[in-house]
Amino acid sequence: MSVTMVKVANGSVVPCNQQLLKGLWSCAGHEFTSTFKVFPLGSYDGILGLDWLASHSPMQVDWAEHWLSFQLQGE
């Protein structure tokens, strides 16, 4: 993979030259498959990109309580 510049939440741009295709991950008992761009995140394990968030819209988010909710396969 060539170097791709990734814009992160604070507005800075980070170089990325690795990705994980079809990475399997789970949250709250549900499994997802996503392509991950791999680069140092500091204190974060991962970041949901706008592409993933948009594909699961609409959703409810409570930033103060740190949760989000959306429909997945009718649930």
C-alpha positions in Angstrom: 0.0 0.0 0.0 1.3 3.4 -0.8 1.2 6.2 1.8 -2.3 7.6 2.4 -2.9 10.7 4.4 -5.7 10.2 7.0 -7.4 13.2 8.6 -8.2 12.5 12.3 -10.7 14.0 14.7 -8.5 16.9 15.9 -8.0 18.0 12.3 -4.4 16.8 11.9 -3.3 14.7 9.0 -1.5 11.4 9.8 0.4 9.3 7.2 -0.7 5.6 6.9 1.0 3.0 4.8 -0.6 -0.2 6.2 -4.2 -1.5 6.2 -5.9 -4.6 7.5 -8.5 -5.9 5.0 -11.6 -7.6 6.3 -10.6 -7.2 10.0 -13.1 -8.9 12.3 -14.1 -7.0 15.4 -16.9 -7.1 17.9 -18.8 -4.8 20.2 -21.7 -5.5 22.5 -22.0 -9.1 21.2 -22.2 -8.1 17.5 -19.5 -8.9 15.0 -18.4 -6.5 12.2 -15.9 -6.8 9.3 -14.1 -3.7 8.3 -11.0 -2.5 6.5 -8.7 -0.8 9.0 -6.1 1.8 8.2 -3.2 1.1 10.6 -1.3 4.0 12.3 -0.4 5.1 15.8 -3.4 6.3 17.7 -1.9 7.3 21.1 -4.3 6.3 23.8 -7.0 4.9 21.5 -7.5 1.3 20.5 -9.4 2.3 17.4 -11.5 5.0 15.8 -14.7 4.5 13.9 -14.4 6.4 10.6 -17.1 8.6 9.1 -17.6 5.9 6.4 -18.6 3.3 9.0 -20.7 5.7 11.0 -22.6 6.8 7.9 -23.2 3.2 6.8 -25.0 2.6 10.1 -27.0 5.9 10.1 -29.2 7.0 11.6 -28.0 6.6 15.1 -28.3 8.2 18.5 -25.2 9.3 20.3 -24.6 10.4 23.9 -21.1 11.9 23.9 -21.2 12.7 27.7 -22.1 9.1 28.6 -19.9 7.5 25.8 -22.5 5.4 23.9 -24.1 5.2 20.5 -27.2 3.2 19.4 -28.3 2.2 15.9 -30.4 -0.4 14.1 -28.6 -3.6 13.0 -30.5 -6.2 11.1 -33.8 -5.0 12.6 -32.6 -4.8 16.2 
